[in-house]
């Protein structure tokens, strides 16, 4: 239980660094556009999402704080 803040801090720090280094990512989503009885028509869309830099900075800062506090409570 004492390692939870340390582990959470490491995870948040890594996510913050990834968000700063690679702020955009793409993913695929299948969307149903029509259905005629048992036949379904779907479209595979490629979408792009962007992580705002302030969110990445906040994740990194909170992660570092949790790592420091988690290491001090040992």
C-alpha positions as CSV (number, residue, x, y, z in Angstrom):
1,X,0.0,0.0,0.0
2,X,2.9,2.3,0.6
3,X,4.2,1.8,-2.9
4,X,0.9,2.9,-4.5
5,X,1.8,6.6,-4.7
6,X,5.2,5.7,-6.1
7,X,3.8,3.4,-8.8
8,X,1.0,5.9,-9.7
9,X,3.6,8.7,-9.9
10,X,5.8,6.7,-12.3
11,X,2.8,5.9,-14.5
12,X,1.6,9.5,-14.6
13,X,5.2,10.8,-15.3
14,X,5.6,8.4,-18.2
15,X,2.2,9.4,-19.6
16,X,3.1,13.1,-19.3
17,X,6.4,12.6,-21.1
18,X,4.7,10.6,-23.9
19,X,2.1,13.4,-24.2
20,X,4.8,16.0,-24.6
21,X,6.9,14.0,-27.0
22,X,4.1,12.6,-29.2
23,X,1.0,14.8,-28.7
24,X,-1.1,13.4,-31.5
25,X,-2.3,9.9,-32.1
26,X,-4.7,8.2,-34.5
27,X,-7.1,5.4,-34.0
28,X,-9.7,3.6,-36.0
29,X,-13.4,3.4,-35.3
30,X,-16.0,1.3,-37.0
31,X,-19.3,3.1,-37.4
32,X,-22.6,1.5,-38.5
33,X,-24.1,3.7,-41.2
34,X,-27.0,1.5,-42.4
35,X,-28.9,-1.7,-41.6
36,X,-31.2,-3.5,-43.9
37,X,-32.5,-6.5,-42.2
38,X,-29.6,-8.8,-41.4
39,X,-27.2,-6.8,-43.6
40,X,-25.2,-4.1,-41.9
41,X,-23.1,-1.5,-43.6
42,X,-20.2,-0.1,-41.6
43,X,-17.5,2.5,-42.3
44,X,-14.0,2.3,-40.8
45,X,-13.0,5.8,-39.9
46,X,-9.5,7.0,-39.0
47,X,-9.7,9.7,-36.3
48,X,-6.9,11.8,-34.9
49,X,-6.8,13.0,-31.3
50,X,-4.5,15.5,-29.8
51,X,-3.3,15.8,-26.2
52,X,-3.0,19.4,-25.1
53,X,0.4,20.4,-23.8
54,X,-1.0,21.8,-20.4
55,X,-2.5,18.3,-19.7
56,X,0.8,16.6,-20.3
57,X,2.6,19.1,-18.1
58,X,0.1,18.6,-15.3
59,X,0.4,14.8,-15.6
60,X,4.2,15.1,-15.5
61,X,4.2,17.5,-12.5
62,X,1.7,15.4,-10.5
63,X,3.7,12.3,-11.3
64,X,7.0,13.8,-10.1
65,X,5.3,15.0,-6.9
66,X,3.9,11.5,-6.2
67,X,7.2,9.9,-6.8
68,X,8.9,12.3,-4.4
69,X,6.2,11.8,-1.7
70,X,6.1,8.1,-2.3
71,X,9.9,7.7,-1.8
72,X,9.8,9.8,1.4
73,X,7.2,7.7,3.1
74,X,9.3,4.6,3.2
